């Protein structure tokens, strides 16, 4: 019999927090979201991809509306620059369907479906704790509130994780990721890349890193943006006078990309740019009653897995199932921890393996063909699941 009448407090009102709030409300709980930012979040973030099956489940389950803009594509194309030249060469194609989204539009869609839950904005959570009776406590500058469950969905600096897993720290990968979005006008003079991007997402391999490119919806209805994530090491002081900044991605493009792709990234007008060190961590248990961790508060995987939002949304679906299938809050959190702790650990391990093969020890991309990419993919995954690596097909 499902537990009823619960009060759930959610720390953090981003994607993980909104999804958790929907999960709690759908399971019959009274939910309050505590978001530290006083401003709306819809314009933050860049492109993300999720599995089409997950997107369908979220729409069917009422987490997302069917009208949320997406740009689904079915094929992954592997490219590189030819040895000794500036032209591009296609290495392989994989059937690897993804549903591409704009982070801000995804957040906005989730926020709209939080429904009757209370969304308190502009009041940071100072701390969480336990009452003498064992209930959860959230403290903000305007007082304390008690809950049966507190969901820590407050990112990699989570105050909730600080309570139940205080010794967990991010582990640096030693390399960086440059993210950006570029208006499609930058591709006006590059019809071949644009043609590829309309039906595919691109992985461009180069020595010491790779780039991922795909189209996402823009915030203006009907518009599209080119989103990218480019991974590589920062320069050594003796190697380049270019500082490590968001602008350094232009240097990488000029040095390593085929001419048409270099021109898009190096000279295209960016709508947004960001630079992040790559790091990861995972907690031993994703819940310790009356607390649970969701999204980046529970684990951060290297972004090669494209699982940040995916895991947060999966966390919410698991929470709803656990609440519906349990007779107490504690039982629901144990069920949640059993499932999501293992998934977080799996994704972190997979991200480290992909990072070794895609950045730290890159293969000789120009020497590879379809059979080589297929063998490389299978060897890198080593039996692990990843929606980003599908079946090969020949042209």
C-alpha positions in Angstrom: 0.0 0.0 0.0 1.4 3.4 -1.0 2.4 5.8 1.8 0.2 8.9 1.9 0.1 12.3 3.6 3.8 13.0 3.4 5.4 16.4 3.5 8.4 16.6 1.2 10.9 19.4 1.1 13.1 19.8 -2.0 16.3 21.7 -1.7 17.0 23.2 -5.2 14.6 24.2 -7.9 16.5 23.3 -11.1 15.9 20.3 -13.3 16.5 17.7 -10.6 14.5 19.7 -8.0 11.5 20.3 -10.3 11.4 16.7 -11.4 11.5 15.5 -7.8 8.7 17.9 -6.9 6.5 16.5 -9.7 7.4 12.9 -8.6 6.3 13.7 -5.0 3.1 15.4 -6.0 2.2 12.6 -8.3 2.6 10.2 -5.4 0.2 12.3 -3.3 2.7 14.2 -1.2 2.6 17.8 -0.1 5.7 19.3 -1.7 7.7 22.5 -1.1 10.6 23.5 -3.3 13.3 25.8 -1.8 15.3 27.5 -4.6 18.1 29.8 -3.6 18.1 32.0 -6.7 15.6 34.9 -6.8 15.7 35.0 -10.6 14.1 32.7 -13.1 16.4 29.9 -14.3 15.1 29.3 -17.8 18.0 31.1 -19.6 20.7 29.1 -17.9 22.5 26.1 -19.5 23.2 24.9 -23.0 22.2 21.9 -25.0 21.5 18.4 -23.6 20.4 15.1 -25.0 18.2 12.5 -23.5 17.1 9.0 -24.8 13.9 9.2 -26.9 12.3 6.4 -24.7 12.9 8.6 -21.6 11.3 11.6 -23.3 8.2 9.5 -24.2 8.0 8.3 -20.6 8.2 11.8 -19.2 5.5 13.1 -21.5 3.2 10.1 -20.8 3.8 10.5 -17.1 2.9 14.2 -17.0 6.4 15.5 -16.3 6.8 17.2 -19.6 4.2 18.6 -22.0 4.1 17.1 -25.6 4.6 20.6 -27.0 8.1 21.1 -25.5 10.4 21.9 -28.4 13.0 19.2 -29.2 15.3 18.3 -32.2 15.4 14.5 -32.3 18.0 12.8 -34.6 18.7 9.1 -35.1 22.3 8.9 -36.3 25.7 9.6 -34.8 28.4 10.5 -37.3 32.1 10.2 -36.4 34.4 12.7 -38.2 38.0 13.7 -38.1 40.5 15.9 -40.0 42.5 14.1 -42.7 46.2 13.6 -41.9 48.3 16.5 -43.3 45.2 18.4 -44.6 42.3 20.5 -43.5 39.4 18.6 -45.0 37.1 16.3 -43.0 36.7 12.6 -43.3 33.8 10.5 -42.1 34.9 7.5 -40.1 31.6 5.8 -39.3 27.9 6.1 -38.6 26.0 4.6 -35.7 22.3 4.3 -35.1 22.2 6.2 -31.9 18.9 8.1 -31.5 18.8 11.1 -29.1 16.3 13.7 -28.3 18.1 17.0 -28.2 16.8 19.7 -25.8 17.6 23.3 -24.7 18.4 23.2 -21.0 16.3 26.3 -20.4 13.3 25.0 -22.2 13.5 21.7 -20.4 13.6 23.5 -17.1 10.7 25.7 -18.1 8.6 22.7 -19.0 9.3 20.9 -15.7 8.7 24.1 -13.8 5.3 24.5 -15.4 4.3 21.0 -14.3 5.3 21.4 -10.7 1.6 22.3 -10.3 0.2 23.1 -6.8 3.5 22.5 -5.0 5.0 25.5 -3.3 8.0 26.9 -5.1 9.9 29.3 -2.7 12.4 31.4 -4.6 15.2 33.6 -3.3 15.6 32.0 0.2 18.8 29.9 0.3 18.7 26.8 2.5 21.3 27.5 5.3 21.3 23.9 6.6 19.4 20.7 6.9 19.1 18.5 10.0 17.0 16.1 12.0 14.5 16.8 14.7 14.5 14.8 18.0 11.7 12.7 16.6 13.8 11.8 13.4 12.0 14.1 10.9 13.9 16.2 8.5 14.5 19.9 9.1 15.2 22.7 6.6 16.5 26.0 7.9 16.4 29.2 5.9 16.7 32.8 7.1 13.0 33.1 7.7 12.8 30.0 10.0 12.6 26.2 10.1 10.3 23.8 8.4 9.8 20.0 9.2 9.3 17.4 6.6 8.9 13.6 6.4 11.5 13.6 3.5 14.0 16.1 2.3 15.3 15.8 -1.3 18.7 17.2 -1.8 18.6 18.4 -5.4 21.0 21.3 -4.9 23.9 20.3 -7.2 27.5 19.4 -6.6 27.8 21.7 -3.6 24.8 20.2 -1.9 24.2 21.1 1.7 22.1 17.9 2.0 25.0 15.8 0.8 27.2 17.6 3.4 25.0 16.0 6.1 24.8 12.4 4.9 28.1 12.0 2.9 30.4 14.7 4.3 33.6 13.1 3.0 32.7 12.9 -0.6 34.7 15.3 -2.8 34.9 15.8 -6.5 37.8 14.0 -8.3 39.3 16.1 -11.0 39.8 14.5 -14.4 42.6 16.9 -15.4 41.0 18.2 -18.6 38.3 20.7 -19.5 35.1 21.0 -21.4 34.2 24.1 -23.4 30.5 24.5 -24.1 28.8 26.8 -26.5 25.8 27.6 -28.6 26.0 29.3 -32.0 23.2 30.7 -34.1 22.6 28.7 -37.3 23.5 31.8 -39.3 27.1 30.8 -38.7 26.5 27.7 -40.9 25.1 29.7 -43.8 28.2 29.3 -45.8 28.8 25.7 -44.7 26.0 23.7 -46.2 27.6 20.3 -45.7 27.9 20.5 -41.9 24.4 21.9 -41.7 23.1 19.0 -43.9 24.7 16.5 -41.5 23.4 18.2 -38.4 19.8 18.2 -39.6 19.6 14.4 -39.3 22.6 13.5 -37.1 24.7 14.5 -34.1 28.5 14.7 -34.7 31.5 13.5 -32.8 34.7 15.0 -34.1 37.9 13.3 -32.9 41.3 15.0 -32.7 44.6 14.2 -30.8 44.0 14.7 -27.1 40.2 15.3 -27.3 37.0 15.5 -29.2 34.0 17.6 -29.9 30.3 16.9 -29.9 27.9 19.0 -32.1 24.1 18.9 -32.4 21.2 21.2 -33.0 18.9 22.3 -30.2 15.7 24.4 -30.2 16.3 28.1 -29.5 14.2 30.2 -27.1 12.5 32.0 -30.0 9.8 29.6 -31.3 10.9 27.8 -34.4 14.6 28.8 -34.0 17.6 26.5 -33.8 21.0 26.7 -32.3 24.2 24.7 -32.9 25.3 23.3 -29.5 28.8 22.0 -28.8 30.9 20.4 -26.1 34.6 20.2 -26.8 36.9 18.3 -24.5 40.7 18.7 -24.2 43.6 19.5 -22.0 44.6 23.1 -21.0 47.8 24.3 -22.7 51.1 24.0 -21.0 52.7 27.5 -20.5 55.4 26.8 -23.0 53.1 25.6 -25.7 50.7 28.5 -26.2 50.4 32.2 -25.3 46.6 31.8 -25.5 45.1 31.9 -22.0 42.8 29.2 -20.8 39.4 30.8 -21.2 36.2 30.3 -23.2 38.1 31.9 -26.1 40.7 29.1 -26.1 38.2 26.8 -27.9 38.7 28.9 -31.0 42.4 28.0 -30.8 41.6 24.3 -30.5 39.3 24.5 -33.5 41.9 26.2 -35.6 44.6 23.7 -34.6 42.6 20.5 -34.9 39.3 20.8 -36.7 38.6 20.4 -40.4 38.5 23.8 -42.0 34.7 24.1 -42.3 34.1 23.1 -38.7 37.0 25.3 -37.5 35.5 28.3 -39.3 32.1 27.7 -37.6 33.6 27.5 -34.1 36.5 30.0 -34.4 34.6 32.7 -36.2 31.0 32.0 -35.6 29.2 34.5 -33.3 28.4 32.7 -30.0 25.1 33.0 -28.3 26.6 31.6 -25.1 29.9 30.1 -23.9 31.2 28.4 -20.8 34.3 26.6 -19.6 34.3 23.9 -16.9 36.9 21.6 -15.4 35.8 18.0 -15.7 35.4 16.1 -12.4 33.3 13.3 -10.9 32.1 11.8 -7.7 29.5 9.4 -6.3 28.0 8.9 -2.9 28.0 5.4 -1.3 24.2 5.6 -0.7 21.8 8.0 -2.5 19.5 8.1 0.5 19.7 8.0 4.3 16.2 8.4 5.8 14.7 11.0 6.0 17.1 12.4 3.3 17.7 11.5 -0.3 20.0 12.9 -3.0 19.0 13.5 -6.6 20.8 14.8 -9.7 24.2 16.2 -9.3 23.9 16.2 -5.5 24.1 12.4 -5.5 26.7 11.9 -8.2 28.5 13.8 -11.0 29.7 11.8 -13.9 32.1 13.0 -16.6 29.8 14.5 -19.3 30.9 12.0 -22.0 27.9 9.9 -20.7 25.4 12.7 -21.4 23.7 11.6 -18.2 23.4 14.7 -16.1 19.8 15.6 -16.8 19.1 12.0 -17.7 20.0 10.7 -14.3 18.1 13.5 -12.6 15.0 12.7 -14.5 15.5 9.0 -13.8 15.9 9.8 -10.1 12.5 11.5 -10.1 10.8 8.5 -11.8 12.4 6.2 -9.3 11.2 8.3 -6.4 7.6 8.3 -7.7 7.7 4.5 -8.1 9.3 4.1 -4.6 6.7 6.3 -2.9 3.8 4.5 -4.7 5.1 1.1 -3.8 6.0 1.6 -0.2 4.1 1.7 3.1 6.4 4.2 4.8 8.8 7.1 3.9 11.8 5.1 5.2 10.9 2.1 3.0 10.5 4.3 0.0 14.0 5.8 0.6 15.6 2.4 1.0 14.1 1.3 -2.4 15.3 4.5 -4.0 18.8 4.1 -2.6 19.1 0.5 -3.7 18.3 1.5 -7.3 19.9 4.9 -7.8 23.1 4.3 -5.8 24.0 1.5 -8.2 23.1 3.6 -11.2 25.2 6.6 -10.1 28.2 4.3 -9.5 27.8 2.7 -12.9 27.7 6.0 -14.7 30.7 7.4 -12.9 32.7 4.4 -13.9 31.5 4.5 -17.5 32.4 8.3 -17.6 35.9 7.6 -16.5 36.3 4.8 -19.1 35.0 7.1 -21.9 37.3 9.9 -20.7 40.4 7.7 -20.9 39.5 6.7 -24.5 38.1 10.0 -25.8 40.6 12.4 -24.2 43.4 10.9 -22.2 44.4 8.2 -24.7 42.8 9.1 -28.0 43.1 6.6 -30.8 44.6 7.5 -34.2 41.4 8.9 -35.5 42.5 9.4 -39.2 43.5 5.8 -39.4 40.1 4.5 -38.4 37.2 3.2 -40.5 33.7 1.9 -39.6 35.0 -1.5 -38.4 37.6 0.2 -36.2 35.1 2.6 -34.7 32.8 -0.3 -34.0 35.5 -2.3 -32.3 36.7 0.7 -30.4 33.2 1.4 -29.1 32.6 -2.2 -28.0 36.0 -2.3 -26.3 35.5 1.0 -24.5 32.0 0.2 -23.3 33.1 -3.3 -22.1 29.6 -4.5 -21.9 28.2 -1.3 -20.3 24.9 0.3 -21.4 24.9 3.7 -23.1 22.2 5.1 -25.4 25.0 7.1 -27.1 26.5 4.0 -28.7 24.2 2.2 -31.1 24.5 -0.2 -33.9 26.8 0.4 -36.8 25.5 0.8 -40.3 27.2 1.1 -43.6 26.5 3.8 -46.2 
